[in-house]
Amino acid sequence: MRITLRLLASVKLGAGRYLEPGSPTGLTGLFTHPSPRSSLLYLYSSTIDKLQSLPEHSVYRQATEALTRQRLRIIDGIRPAGWEEWAKRAEEKVQKHPEIFQPGKSRHVLGVAGGRGFVETHEQEDDELDREWDDEENNATLEGTRVSEEGRMNARMATKERPDQGDPVQWEPEPPLDVSQIQEAENQIGAGLIEEVIQVAEGELKLLDVMLQSKAWEDLEEKPPAGQWEYFDRARHTGETQAPPT
């Protein structure tokens, strides 16, 4: 149903083979992400890295790592047309100008997550966006992942296709996924639109910080009384599985 809403919204905008970044998805406040593949690769790789800080016996780590790796394989296995050529050009550019991709040198910063290299592009600030018509400051909060606080940093390795003004090196965005590839990813993951999947991945990465701070895997400081949880045992209220009829 949600995929149908996205298609209907895209048809109204005259979309073709590719979805238009920022166009409606059919869900209120949620807009088409400009670079879902690279964003998810970064989020999933970062999550797996951070999960290594939890002990191996942590049930949360085991469940989250298994799900994250599964979704990482799905996204990594779907590559847009021309991706190999783009990756080769990008690697050559980083190797030729490594100093340009250091913090403070340009809008493009090279980082590593999960053993992968990622170039994070910081959008240039536009002072006019912070002013209203009467020159008063605009403190309104915009909705949607593309313009939210998280969304500003989500365009990993792919941003608006425009020349990098003032940057020593012009960074080429990753080729976009077409509509069929996005639908394939959504169908395999089975968790709604790709933008919803990104929101969940962002939330999981934030939750990891809370889990690390609270150390939820450790034993309780005060041990529960013996038999405290027996009432909630399934076997107490539900009998054994019935044997099949003969």
C-alpha positions as CSV (number, residue, x, y, z in Angstrom):
1,M,0.0,0.0,0.0
2,R,2.8,2.4,0.9
3,I,4.7,1.7,-2.3
4,T,1.5,2.5,-4.2
5,L,1.2,5.8,-2.4
6,R,4.8,6.7,-3.5
7,L,4.0,5.8,-7.1
8,L,0.9,7.9,-7.1
9,A,2.8,10.8,-5.6
10,S,5.6,10.4,-8.2
11,V,3.2,10.2,-11.1
12,K,1.7,13.5,-10.1
13,L,5.2,15.0,-10.4
14,G,5.9,13.4,-13.7
15,A,8.6,11.1,-12.4
16,G,10.2,8.7,-14.8
17,R,12.8,6.0,-14.2
18,Y,14.3,7.8,-11.2
19,L,12.5,9.2,-8.1
20,E,12.9,12.9,-7.6
21,P,14.7,13.8,-4.4
22,G,12.5,15.7,-2.1
23,S,9.3,14.7,-3.8
24,P,6.4,13.3,-1.7
25,T,6.4,9.7,-0.7
26,G,2.7,9.5,0.1
27,L,3.4,9.6,3.8
28,T,3.0,13.0,5.6
29,G,6.3,14.7,6.4
30,L,8.4,12.0,4.6
31,F,10.1,13.0,1.4
32,T,12.1,11.0,-1.1
33,H,15.7,10.6,0.1
34,P,18.4,11.8,-2.3
35,S,20.9,8.9,-1.6
36,P,19.2,6.0,0.2
37,R,21.8,3.4,-0.7
38,S,25.0,5.1,0.5
39,S,23.1,6.4,3.6
40,L,22.1,2.9,4.6
41,L,25.5,1.5,3.9
42,Y,27.0,4.1,6.2
43,L,24.4,3.6,8.9
44,Y,24.6,-0.1,8.9
45,S,28.4,-0.2,8.9
46,S,28.5,2.3,11.7
47,T,26.0,0.3,13.7
48,I,28.0,-2.9,13.3
49,D,31.2,-1.1,14.4
50,K,29.5,0.3,17.5
51,L,27.9,-3.1,18.4
52,Q,31.4,-4.5,18.9
53,S,31.6,-2.5,22.1
54,L,28.8,-4.6,23.6
55,P,29.7,-8.1,25.0
56,E,29.1,-11.0,22.7
57,H,26.6,-12.6,25.2
58,S,24.3,-9.5,25.0
59,V,21.0,-10.6,23.4
60,Y,20.5,-7.1,22.1
61,R,23.8,-7.2,20.3
62,Q,23.1,-10.7,18.8
63,A,19.7,-9.7,17.5
64,T,20.6,-6.3,16.2
65,E,23.8,-7.4,14.6
66,A,22.1,-10.3,12.8
67,L,19.3,-8.0,11.4
68,T,21.8,-5.2,10.5
69,R,24.1,-7.6,8.6
70,Q,21.2,-9.1,6.7
71,R,19.9,-5.7,5.6
72,L,23.5,-4.6,4.8
73,R,23.9,-7.5,2.4
74,I,20.6,-6.6,0.7
75,I,21.5,-3.0,0.1
76,D,25.1,-3.8,-0.8
77,G,23.9,-6.3,-3.4
78,I,21.8,-3.7,-5.2
79,R,24.1,-1.5,-7.2
80,P,23.0,1.3,-9.7
81,A,24.1,1.3,-13.3
82,G,27.6,2.6,-13.7
83,W,28.5,2.0,-10.1
84,E,31.8,0.2,-10.8
85,E,33.1,3.0,-13.0
86,W,32.0,5.6,-10.5
87,A,33.7,3.8,-7.6
88,K,37.0,3.6,-9.5
89,R,36.9,7.3,-10.3
90,A,36.1,8.1,-6.7
91,E,38.9,6.0,-5.3
92,E,41.4,7.5,-7.7
93,K,40.3,11.0,-6.7
94,V,40.7,10.2,-3.0
95,Q,44.1,8.7,-3.5
96,K,45.3,11.6,-5.6
97,H,44.1,14.3,-3.2
98,P,43.9,12.7,0.3
99,E,44.5,16.0,2.0
100,I,41.4,17.5,0.5
101,F,39.2,15.0,2.3
102,Q,40.4,15.8,5.8
103,P,38.1,17.8,8.2
104,G,38.2,21.5,7.6
105,K,39.8,21.3,4.1
106,S,36.6,21.1,2.1
107,R,32.9,20.2,2.3
108,H,33.8,16.5,1.7
109,V,35.2,14.5,4.6
110,L,36.5,11.0,4.3
111,G,35.6,8.5,7.0
112,V,35.7,4.8,7.6
113,A,32.9,2.6,9.0
114,G,32.8,-1.2,8.8
115,G,36.0,-1.2,6.9
116,R,34.4,0.9,4.1
117,G,35.4,4.3,3.0
118,F,32.7,7.0,3.0
119,V,32.8,10.6,1.9
120,E,30.4,12.7,3.9
121,T,29.3,15.9,2.2
122,H,28.3,18.9,4.3
123,E,25.8,21.1,2.6
124,Q,26.7,24.8,2.4
125,E,24.7,27.0,4.7
126,D,22.3,29.5,3.0
127,D,21.8,32.6,5.2
128,E,18.7,33.5,3.3
129,L,17.0,30.4,4.6
130,D,17.3,31.7,8.1
131,R,15.5,35.0,7.3
132,E,11.8,35.7,6.9
133,W,10.4,38.3,4.5
134,D,10.5,41.0,7.1
135,D,14.2,40.2,8.0
136,E,13.1,38.4,11.2
137,E,14.9,35.2,12.1
138,N,13.2,32.0,11.0
139,N,13.1,29.5,13.8
140,A,10.6,27.1,12.2
141,T,11.5,23.4,12.2
142,L,11.1,21.8,8.8
143,E,9.7,18.3,8.6
144,G,10.9,15.2,6.8
145,T,14.1,13.2,6.8
146,R,15.7,15.2,4.0
147,V,15.6,18.5,6.0
148,S,15.6,17.2,9.6
149,E,18.8,17.4,11.7
150,E,19.6,13.8,10.8
151,G,18.7,14.3,7.2
152,R,21.2,17.1,6.8
153,M,24.0,14.5,7.3
154,N,22.4,11.6,5.5
155,A,23.5,12.3,2.0
156,R,26.6,10.0,2.1
157,M,28.6,10.1,-1.0
158,A,25.7,11.6,-3.0
159,T,24.2,15.0,-2.8
160,K,22.6,17.5,-5.1
161,E,24.1,17.4,-8.5
162,R,25.7,20.8,-8.6
163,P,29.3,22.0,-8.9
164,D,31.2,22.3,-5.6
165,Q,31.7,26.0,-5.3
166,G,35.0,26.9,-3.7
167,D,36.1,23.2,-3.2
168,P,39.5,22.3,-4.6
169,V,38.1,19.0,-5.9
170,Q,34.7,18.4,-7.4
171,W,33.1,15.4,-5.9
172,E,31.0,13.2,-8.2
173,P,27.8,11.8,-6.5
174,E,27.1,8.1,-6.5
175,P,24.8,7.1,-9.4
176,P,21.2,6.9,-8.1
177,L,19.1,3.7,-7.8
178,D,16.2,3.6,-10.2
179,V,12.7,2.9,-9.2
180,S,12.8,-0.8,-9.7
181,Q,15.9,-1.2,-7.6
182,I,14.4,0.8,-4.8
183,Q,11.3,-1.4,-4.9
184,E,13.5,-4.5,-4.9
185,A,15.3,-3.3,-1.8
186,E,12.0,-2.4,-0.1
187,N,10.5,-5.8,-1.0
188,Q,13.5,-7.7,0.3
189,I,13.7,-5.8,3.6
190,G,9.9,-5.8,4.1
191,A,9.8,-2.8,6.4
192,G,8.0,-0.1,4.4
193,L,9.5,2.6,2.2
194,I,13.3,3.0,2.0
195,E,12.9,6.3,3.8
196,E,11.2,4.5,6.7
197,V,14.1,2.0,6.7
198,I,16.5,4.9,6.9
199,Q,14.7,6.4,9.9
200,V,14.8,3.0,11.7
201,A,18.5,2.7,11.0
202,E,19.1,6.2,12.3
203,G,17.1,5.4,15.5
204,E,19.0,2.2,16.0
205,L,22.4,4.0,15.9
206,K,21.2,6.5,18.5
207,L,19.7,3.7,20.7
208,L,23.1,2.0,20.7
209,D,24.5,5.1,22.6
210,V,21.8,4.7,25.2
211,M,22.5,1.0,25.5
212,L,26.2,1.6,26.0
213,Q,25.6,4.2,28.6
214,S,23.1,2.1,30.6
215,K,25.0,-1.2,30.2
216,A,21.7,-3.0,30.0
217,W,23.5,-6.4,29.6
218,E,24.8,-6.3,33.2
219,D,23.1,-8.1,36.0
220,L,20.6,-6.1,38.1
221,E,22.1,-4.5,41.2
222,E,19.2,-5.9,43.2
223,K,18.5,-9.5,42.5
224,P,14.7,-10.3,41.9
225,P,13.1,-12.6,44.5
226,A,12.9,-16.2,43.6
227,G,9.9,-17.1,41.5
228,Q,9.1,-13.4,40.7
229,W,8.6,-14.1,37.0
230,E,7.1,-17.6,37.2
231,Y,3.5,-16.2,36.8
232,F,4.4,-14.9,33.3
233,D,5.8,-18.3,32.2
234,R,4.0,-19.4,29.1
235,A,3.9,-23.0,30.3
236,R,1.9,-21.9,33.4
237,H,-1.1,-20.8,31.4
238,T,-0.7,-22.7,28.1
239,G,-0.4,-26.4,27.9
240,E,2.1,-28.4,25.8
241,T,1.6,-28.5,22.1
242,Q,-1.0,-31.1,21.2
243,A,0.1,-34.2,19.4
244,P,-1.1,-34.5,15.8
245,P,-4.2,-36.6,15.4
246,T,-3.7,-40.2,14.5
